[in-house]
Amino acid sequence: MADNRGLAAWVLGCTLLACVAACAPKAAPVVAGAPRHPDFVFPVFPEGTRPEQASRIERGWQYLQLDDHRNAEREFLSALQQQPGFVSAETAMAYLMAARGNERDAATRFDRALQTDAAYVPALIGRGQVMLELDRDADALASFEAALARDPSLTDLRSRVDVLKFRATQDMLARAKAAADARRWDEAASIYRQAIAASPDSGFLYRDLAAVEQRAGQSANALEHYRKAVEIDSSDARSHAGIAAILESQGDVVGALSEYERARALDPSEAPDSAINRLRAAAALAKLPEQYRAIPSHTTVTRADIASLIGVRLESLIARAKPRQVIITDIRGQWAQPWIAPVVRSGAMDTLPNYEFEPSRQVRRGELATTVSRLLTLIAAAKPELAKKWQGARVTINDVGATHLSYPAVSAVVAAGVMPLANGNFELLRPVSGAEAVDIIGRLEALAR
């Protein structure tokens, strides 16, 4: 890497040579052409350096740039004999070792110079160069960064630092991925933290660390780092999706849905329809009465339970039905009242002759078959081709003969696949469980879609 300051100093040394030639032990040779080591940085003199010492370093530097190592060494060693620990001479000798291809000795010499002056830029840059030759990129980066901190005007050096940071990050990411693939979570997380320390403004590093922590079951840490990632880069769809997954696992349905929707707006592939639909359904369920949410756990269901399931899950189907004028006298204040009335008006369920709905009455499979067959009729109005599957069907049912009053309804619901048989029997009088009712209404919902 060319360094303008070093080259300028070398040229200055040529100019000053004439002034010191009279006291020089030996005339310096005339340098012809470009220097052989333009990357080397001239070891500028500390304030107060004696003229004879400066002359020795300048002459030795010219010899070094001619690859005249013997004479260069003579001048540099003479300067060190006159002034042991002289930082310019130690640094010059280090560059001479580097020119000879002896990087390890050069590193030792640079370290010795830096013990005298830890912020001496020519030694910091030279040490960085030999560290690169020794494949010690991290040490090289540290030396170059220290030089930049001392002299920010070294723009060429800044670009080299950027390249080294990139290479170091790429290497760490490769090692972190290998550790994660091998399920060595602690090792992978540690490497990602090192990468973040080197590049704290890289949001993707926080995201990748969060993904490792999430897989390791460290949800709290993962959530923190996903949030940091989107703080740095709000367009990171994968981090929004990661936040959503953790919030969903914690039961925060509304928060999870919000994050998935953000992810979907940025990159639809990060938020599948199944996740969005699942969370939307869960969010809607959370707003419903506790009695509704408890239905799946019931050993038997009531007419209120069935009406609420139909009203919630098949709302659009009920809304399309031509409404009937009805009177219902016993649902005021009942938790399922908002759904009982529209379901009865649609014709899916009836009141008794005394206008009572009897919301608490237990539902058996025979009664539910009648309700389901009426809902199939509503579906058939919108999907006549689909309705051919059950309309006019004559299914053989062991315990419901073809002359039974319930047979048309039972045959239709069995043919439609909504209420299947058990060993050929329908079991008209068996009470319906909550899980069974949810499953039956779910099949109707699928047909209606």
NUKE-292604 format. One line per field, with one value per residue (C-alpha): y, x, z; residue number from 1; residue in one letter. Coordinates in Angstrom, 1 decimal. Layout:
# residues N
c2	[Y/...]
c1	[X/...]
c3	[Z/...]
num	[NUM/...]
residuo	[A/...]
END
This chain:
# residues 449
c2	[0.0/3.3/5.9/9.6/10.7/8.0/8.9/12.6/12.0/9.9/12.7/15.2/13.0/13.2/17.0/17.3/15.0/17.7/19.7/16.9/15.3/17.1/15.4/12.0/9.1/8.1/9.8/8.5/7.1/8.8/7.1/6.6/5.6/4.8/3.4/-0.4/-0.4/2.4/0.8/1.4/4.5/6.7/6.7/10.4/11.8/12.7/16.3/17.0/14.4/15.2/16.1/13.4/10.8/12.1/12.0/8.3/7.4/9.3/7.7/4.3/4.8/5.6/2.5/0.5/1.9/0.8/-2.7/-2.1/-3.9/-4.0/-0.3/0.4/-1.9/-0.2/3.2/2.1/0.1/3.1/5.2/2.7/2.5/6.2/6.2/2.8/2.6/5.4/4.8/5.9/3.6/0.6/1.2/1.5/-1.8/-3.4/-2.3/-3.7/-7.1/-6.9/-6.1/-9.2/-11.3/-11.9/-10.9/-12.4/-10.4/-7.4/-7.8/-8.1/-4.9/-3.0/-4.1/-2.8/0.6/0.7/0.0/3.4/5.2/3.2/5.8/6.0/5.8/4.5/1.5/0.9/0.8/-1.4/-3.8/-4.0/-4.9/-7.7/-9.0/-9.4/-11.3/-13.6/-14.2/-12.4/-10.2/-9.4/-8.0/-6.1/-4.6/-3.5/-1.8/0.0/1.2/2.5/4.4/5.9/7.0/8.8/10.3/10.3/11.8/8.4/7.9/5.0/3.2/3.6/1.7/-1.1/-1.2/-1.4/-4.4/-6.1/-5.6/-7.1/-10.1/-10.6/-10.4/-12.9/-15.3/-15.0/-15.5/-18.7/-20.1/-19.1/-20.8/-23.9/-23.9/-23.3/-26.1/-28.4/-27.2/-25.7/-22.8/-21.2/-21.2/-19.7/-17.0/-16.1/-15.7/-13.5/-11.3/-10.9/-9.9/-7.4/-5.9/-5.3/-4.0/-2.8/-1.0/-4.2/-5.1/-8.5/-9.7/-9.1/-11.0/-14.0/-14.0/-13.9/-16.8/-18.9/-17.9/-18.7/-22.2/-22.7/-21.9/-18.5/-16.6/-13.5/-12.9/-13.7/-11.2/-8.5/-9.0/-9.2/-5.9/-4.4/-5.6/-3.8/-0.7/-0.6/-1.6/-1.4/-3.0/-6.3/-8.6/-11.7/-10.0/-8.8/-12.5/-13.7/-11.3/-12.5/-16.1/-15.4/-13.3/-16.0/-18.5/-16.2/-15.9/-12.3/-12.9/-9.2/-8.3/-11.3/-10.5/-7.0/-8.1/-10.7/-8.1/-5.8/-8.7/-9.5/-5.9/-6.0/-9.6/-11.9/-15.0/-14.2/-14.3/-17.3/-17.1/-19.9/-17.9/-14.7/-16.6/-18.5/-15.4/-13.5/-16.3/-16.4/-12.6/-12.8/-15.7/-13.7/-11.0/-13.6/-14.5/-17.0/-19.4/-19.5/-20.2/-23.0/-24.9/-27.3/-28.6/-29.4/-33.1/-32.1/-28.9/-26.9/-25.2/-21.9/-23.4/-24.6/-21.3/-19.4/-21.7/-21.2/-17.5/-16.9/-19.5/-19.2/-15.6/-14.7/-17.8/-16.9/-13.3/-14.4/-16.4/-14.8/-13.8/-15.0/-13.1/-14.9/-14.3/-15.6/-15.2/-16.7/-15.4/-11.9/-11.6/-14.9/-14.9/-16.3/-13.9/-12.0/-15.2/-17.1/-14.5/-14.4/-18.2/-18.7/-16.0/-17.8/-21.0/-23.1/-23.6/-23.2/-22.2/-24.4/-23.8/-21.6/-19.3/-20.5/-21.4/-23.3/-22.2/-24.6/-27.7/-30.5/-31.2/-34.8/-35.9/-36.3/-32.6/-31.4/-33.4/-31.4/-28.1/-29.2/-30.3/-26.8/-25.2/-27.5/-26.1/-22.6/-23.6/-25.4/-22.1/-20.5/-23.7/-25.9/-28.0/-28.8/-29.6/-32.6/-34.5/-34.7/-33.7/-36.7/-39.0/-42.4/-43.5/-46.9/-46.3/-49.2/-47.5/-45.0/-46.7/-45.0/-44.6/-42.8/-39.1/-38.1/-40.1/-37.3/-35.0/-37.7/-39.1/-35.6/-34.8/-38.1/-37.9/-34.3/-35.7/-33.3/-35.9/-39.3/-42.6/-44.7/-48.4/-47.8/-46.2/-42.6/-42.7/-40.2/-40.0/-39.6/-36.2/-34.1/-33.1/-29.7/-30.9/-32.8/-29.8/-27.6/-30.2/-30.4/-26.7/-26.5/-28.9/-26.8/-23.7/-25.4/-26.3/-22.7/-21.3]
c1	[0.0/1.5/1.8/2.2/3.6/6.3/7.2/7.2/9.5/11.9/12.0/12.7/15.5/17.1/16.8/18.4/21.2/23.2/23.1/24.5/26.9/29.9/29.5/28.4/30.8/30.2/28.5/25.1/24.4/22.3/18.9/17.6/14.0/11.2/11.7/11.8/9.5/6.9/4.6/7.2/6.5/9.5/10.3/9.9/12.1/10.7/11.2/14.6/16.4/20.1/21.1/23.7/21.1/18.6/21.3/22.0/18.3/17.9/21.0/20.0/16.5/17.9/20.0/16.9/14.9/17.7/17.6/21.2/20.5/24.1/24.6/21.1/21.8/25.1/23.4/20.5/22.7/25.0/22.1/21.0/24.5/24.6/21.1/19.8/16.0/15.8/12.3/13.1/16.1/14.2/11.4/13.9/15.5/12.1/11.4/14.8/13.8/10.6/12.5/14.6/11.4/12.0/8.5/8.9/12.0/10.4/7.4/9.7/11.5/8.2/6.9/10.2/9.7/6.1/7.3/9.1/6.2/2.9/1.4/4.3/2.5/5.3/5.8/2.0/1.6/4.7/3.6/0.2/1.9/4.0/1.0/-0.8/2.2/2.0/-1.7/-2.6/-5.3/-6.8/-3.4/-3.0/-6.4/-5.6/-2.4/-3.9/-6.8/-4.4/-2.5/-5.8/-6.8/-3.4/-3.6/-7.1/-5.7/-4.4/-7.3/-5.5/-5.1/-8.8/-9.8/-7.5/-9.1/-12.5/-11.4/-9.9/-13.0/-15.1/-12.8/-12.8/-16.6/-16.9/-14.6/-16.5/-19.8/-18.5/-17.3/-20.6/-22.7/-20.6/-21.1/-24.8/-25.2/-23.5/-25.9/-23.0/-25.2/-22.9/-20.0/-22.0/-23.5/-20.0/-18.7/-21.7/-21.0/-17.4/-18.7/-21.1/-18.3/-16.3/-19.3/-22.0/-24.1/-24.7/-28.3/-28.1/-25.5/-28.0/-30.6/-28.4/-27.4/-31.1/-31.8/-29.2/-30.5/-34.1/-33.0/-31.2/-34.4/-33.2/-36.3/-35.7/-32.2/-33.4/-36.3/-33.9/-31.6/-34.3/-35.6/-32.1/-31.9/-35.1/-34.0/-31.0/-32.8/-36.6/-36.9/-35.5/-38.5/-36.8/-36.3/-39.9/-41.0/-38.6/-40.2/-43.6/-42.7/-41.5/-44.4/-46.8/-45.0/-45.5/-49.2/-49.1/-51.3/-52.0/-48.3/-47.3/-49.9/-48.7/-45.1/-46.1/-48.0/-45.0/-42.9/-45.4/-45.5/-41.7/-41.3/-44.3/-42.1/-41.2/-44.9/-46.8/-50.6/-50.9/-49.2/-51.2/-54.6/-53.8/-53.0/-56.0/-58.2/-56.5/-56.8/-60.5/-61.0/-59.4/-62.1/-64.9/-66.6/-64.8/-67.8/-67.1/-63.4/-64.2/-66.4/-63.6/-63.1/-66.7/-67.8/-71.2/-72.4/-75.5/-77.8/-76.1/-72.7/-73.8/-75.4/-72.3/-70.0/-72.2/-72.5/-68.8/-67.3/-70.0/-70.9/-70.8/-72.9/-75.6/-75.5/-76.4/-79.5/-82.9/-83.9/-87.1/-89.2/-88.8/-89.7/-87.3/-88.3/-85.5/-82.2/-82.1/-78.8/-77.6/-73.9/-74.6/-77.5/-75.5/-75.3/-78.5/-80.8/-79.2/-78.7/-82.4/-83.4/-81.3/-83.3/-80.3/-81.8/-85.4/-87.2/-89.7/-93.5/-93.5/-90.9/-88.2/-84.7/-83.6/-80.0/-78.8/-80.3/-77.9/-77.4/-77.4/-76.1/-79.6/-80.5/-77.1/-77.6/-80.7/-78.9/-75.9/-78.1/-79.8/-76.4/-75.5/-78.6/-77.3/-73.9/-75.5/-77.2/-73.8/-72.0/-74.4/-71.6/-70.2/-73.7/-74.0/-71.8/-74.6/-77.9/-80.1/-77.5/-78.7/-76.0/-76.4/-76.5/-76.8/-78.7/-80.8/-83.1/-84.1/-87.7/-86.5/-87.6/-84.0/-82.6/-82.5/-80.6/-78.3/-77.6/-76.7/-74.3/-72.6/-72.3/-70.9/-68.2/-69.2/-70.5/-68.9/-70.1/-68.6/-68.4/-71.4/-73.5/-74.6/-75.7/-78.6/-78.9/-75.3/-74.5/-72.0/-68.7/-67.2/-64.2/-66.6/-68.8/-65.8/-64.6/-68.0/-68.4/-64.8/-65.7/-68.7/-66.5/-64.1/-67.0/-68.4/-65.0]
c3	[0.0/-1.1/1.7/0.5/3.9/3.8/0.2/1.0/3.9/1.7/-0.9/1.9/3.0/-0.4/-0.3/3.1/2.2/0.6/3.8/6.0/3.5/5.0/8.4/6.9/7.4/3.8/0.9/0.2/-3.2/-5.7/-5.9/-9.4/-10.3/-8.0/-4.5/-4.2/-1.2/-1.6/1.0/3.7/5.8/6.5/10.2/10.9/13.7/17.1/18.2/19.4/17.3/16.9/13.2/13.0/14.0/11.4/8.8/9.5/9.2/6.0/4.4/5.5/4.2/0.7/0.8/1.9/-1.1/-3.4/-1.8/-0.5/2.7/4.0/3.9/5.2/8.2/8.9/9.1/11.2/13.6/14.0/14.9/17.5/19.0/19.4/20.9/22.1/21.8/19.2/17.9/14.3/14.1/15.6/13.1/10.2/11.2/11.4/7.8/6.8/8.3/6.3/3.1/3.7/4.0/7.7/9.0/12.4/13.3/11.7/14.0/17.0/16.0/15.4/18.9/20.4/18.7/20.0/23.5/23.2/21.6/21.4/19.0/16.6/13.2/11.0/13.4/13.7/9.9/9.4/12.1/10.4/7.1/8.5/10.4/7.1/5.7/8.8/8.2/11.4/10.1/13.5/14.7/11.4/11.8/15.4/14.3/11.3/13.4/16.0/13.3/12.0/15.4/15.7/12.1/10.6/7.4/6.3/3.8/1.9/5.2/6.0/2.9/3.9/7.3/5.8/3.7/6.7/8.7/5.9/5.6/9.4/9.5/6.6/8.4/11.7/9.9/8.2/11.6/13.3/10.6/10.9/14.7/14.4/11.8/14.3/17.0/19.0/20.1/22.7/20.3/17.4/19.7/21.0/17.5/16.5/19.5/18.4/15.0/16.5/18.6/15.4/13.4/15.9/13.3/11.2/11.9/10.2/12.8/15.6/13.5/13.0/16.7/17.6/15.3/17.0/20.5/19.3/18.2/21.5/23.4/24.7/23.7/25.8/24.4/20.9/21.2/22.4/19.5/16.9/18.2/18.0/14.4/13.3/15.3/13.0/9.9/10.0/6.6/7.9/7.2/8.6/12.0/12.1/11.4/14.1/16.6/15.6/16.2/19.7/20.6/19.3/21.5/24.5/23.8/22.5/19.6/18.7/18.9/16.8/14.2/13.9/13.4/10.8/8.9/8.9/7.6/4.9/3.7/3.3/2.0/1.7/1.8/5.4/6.5/5.1/4.7/7.2/9.9/9.2/9.0/12.2/14.1/12.7/13.9/17.3/17.6/16.7/19.2/22.0/21.6/22.0/25.3/27.5/27.1/23.4/23.8/26.2/23.8/22.5/26.0/26.7/27.0/25.6/23.9/24.1/21.5/22.5/21.8/18.3/17.5/18.5/16.5/13.4/13.9/14.3/11.9/9.2/9.5/5.8/4.9/7.5/6.3/2.7/3.8/3.3/6.9/8.5/11.0/14.3/18.0/20.6/24.2/26.3/25.1/26.7/28.6/27.3/26.3/22.8/22.1/19.4/17.3/18.3/16.7/13.2/13.1/13.8/11.3/8.6/9.1/10.2/13.7/15.0/18.1/19.9/19.3/22.5/20.9/23.3/22.0/25.1/24.8/27.6/26.1/25.3/21.5/20.1/16.8/15.2/16.0/14.8/11.5/10.8/11.4/9.3/6.4/6.4/6.3/3.3/1.6/2.0/0.7/-2.3/-3.3/-3.9/-5.1/-7.0/-8.6/-5.2/-3.9/-6.3/-3.8/-1.2/-2.8/-3.4/-1.8/-0.6/1.9/3.7/7.4/9.8/12.5/10.4/7.8/4.6/6.0/9.1/9.4/10.0/7.1/4.4/6.7/7.9/4.4/3.2/6.0/5.7/1.9/2.2/4.6/7.4/9.9/9.2/10.4/13.2/12.1/9.8/12.5/12.9/16.5/16.4/20.2/21.2/22.7/20.7/22.4/22.0/20.0/17.7/17.2/16.3/13.9/12.1/11.8/10.5/7.7/6.8/6.8/4.4/2.1/2.3/1.3]
num	[1/2/3/4/5/6/7/8/9/10/11/12/13/14/15/16/17/18/19/20/21/22/23/24/25/26/27/28/29/30/31/32/33/34/35/36/37/38/39/40/41/42/43/44/45/46/47/48/49/50/51/52/53/54/55/56/57/58/59/60/61/62/63/64/65/66/67/68/69/70/71/72/73/74/75/76/77/78/79/80/81/82/83/84/85/86/87/88/89/90/91/92/93/94/95/96/97/98/99/100/101/102/103/104/105/106/107/108/109/110/111/112/113/114/115/116/117/118/119/120/121/122/123/124/125/126/127/128/129/130/131/132/133/134/135/136/137/138/139/140/141/142/143/144/145/146/147/148/149/150/151/152/153/154/155/156/157/158/159/160/161/162/163/164/165/166/167/168/169/170/171/172/173/174/175/176/177/178/179/180/181/182/183/184/185/186/187/188/189/190/191/192/193/194/195/196/197/198/199/200/201/202/203/204/205/206/207/208/209/210/211/212/213/214/215/216/217/218/219/220/221/222/223/224/225/226/227/228/229/230/231/232/233/234/235/236/237/238/239/240/241/242/243/244/245/246/247/248/249/250/251/252/253/254/255/256/257/258/259/260/261/262/263/264/265/266/267/268/269/270/271/272/273/274/275/276/277/278/279/280/281/282/283/284/285/286/287/288/289/290/291/292/293/294/295/296/297/298/299/300/301/302/303/304/305/306/307/308/309/310/311/312/313/314/315/316/317/318/319/320/321/322/323/324/325/326/327/328/329/330/331/332/333/334/335/336/337/338/339/340/341/342/343/344/345/346/347/348/349/350/351/352/353/354/355/356/357/358/359/360/361/362/363/364/365/366/367/368/369/370/371/372/373/374/375/376/377/378/379/380/381/382/383/384/385/386/387/388/389/390/391/392/393/394/395/396/397/398/399/400/401/402/403/404/405/406/407/408/409/410/411/412/413/414/415/416/417/418/419/420/421/422/423/424/425/426/427/428/429/430/431/432/433/434/435/436/437/438/439/440/441/442/443/444/445/446/447/448/449]
residuo	[M/A/D/N/R/G/L/A/A/W/V/L/G/C/T/L/L/A/C/V/A/A/C/A/P/K/A/A/P/V/V/A/G/A/P/R/H/P/D/F/V/F/P/V/F/P/E/G/T/R/P/E/Q/A/S/R/I/E/R/G/W/Q/Y/L/Q/L/D/D/H/R/N/A/E/R/E/F/L/S/A/L/Q/Q/Q/P/G/F/V/S/A/E/T/A/M/A/Y/L/M/A/A/R/G/N/E/R/D/A/A/T/R/F/D/R/A/L/Q/T/D/A/A/Y/V/P/A/L/I/G/R/G/Q/V/M/L/E/L/D/R/D/A/D/A/L/A/S/F/E/A/A/L/A/R/D/P/S/L/T/D/L/R/S/R/V/D/V/L/K/F/R/A/T/Q/D/M/L/A/R/A/K/A/A/A/D/A/R/R/W/D/E/A/A/S/I/Y/R/Q/A/I/A/A/S/P/D/S/G/F/L/Y/R/D/L/A/A/V/E/Q/R/A/G/Q/S/A/N/A/L/E/H/Y/R/K/A/V/E/I/D/S/S/D/A/R/S/H/A/G/I/A/A/I/L/E/S/Q/G/D/V/V/G/A/L/S/E/Y/E/R/A/R/A/L/D/P/S/E/A/P/D/S/A/I/N/R/L/R/A/A/A/A/L/A/K/L/P/E/Q/Y/R/A/I/P/S/H/T/T/V/T/R/A/D/I/A/S/L/I/G/V/R/L/E/S/L/I/A/R/A/K/P/R/Q/V/I/I/T/D/I/R/G/Q/W/A/Q/P/W/I/A/P/V/V/R/S/G/A/M/D/T/L/P/N/Y/E/F/E/P/S/R/Q/V/R/R/G/E/L/A/T/T/V/S/R/L/L/T/L/I/A/A/A/K/P/E/L/A/K/K/W/Q/G/A/R/V/T/I/N/D/V/G/A/T/H/L/S/Y/P/A/V/S/A/V/V/A/A/G/V/M/P/L/A/N/G/N/F/E/L/L/R/P/V/S/G/A/E/A/V/D/I/I/G/R/L/E/A/L/A/R]
END
